[in-house]
Amino acid sequence: LDVGRESRLFTPKQRIGLAVRDGGCRWIGCDRPASYCEAHHIDEWARDQGRTDIDRGILLCRFHHMELHHGRWQITRHGKHDFVLHHPDGQQSVLHPRLPLRYAWGDIDPPPKRFHPAA
């Protein structure tokens, strides 16, 4: 699932891997499911010679992806440790993965059953 510098965009199989690992937008307090998210390189592709690898990518919804790029935020990761969100004012927050059940339902209740069993 690692393509290095061969491709700038994450592949569909990589996005599935990110969805399983992240469960949706990893920004603190965001409830967007993986289907609403974009894959973000934590090492910028051009400036930092970033690689398109699963361990160097993270899922963010469109709003938080743009907030990150235009609001002087930064996400870092050392090896396989947790992702760390760096606030513009210098504070840091660890970005924990979402629970698998939250990923499956996007923080909503399952739909009601449409049919009742026959008697």
PyMOL commands that set and color helices and strands:
alter all, ss='L'
color gray80, all
select helices_A, chain A and resi 12-22+34-36+54-56+62-70+100-105
alter helices_A, ss='H'
color red, helices_A
select strands_A, chain A and resi 37-41+57-61+74-76+83-86+92-95
alter strands_A, ss='S'
color yellow, strands_A
deselect
rebuild
show_as cartoon
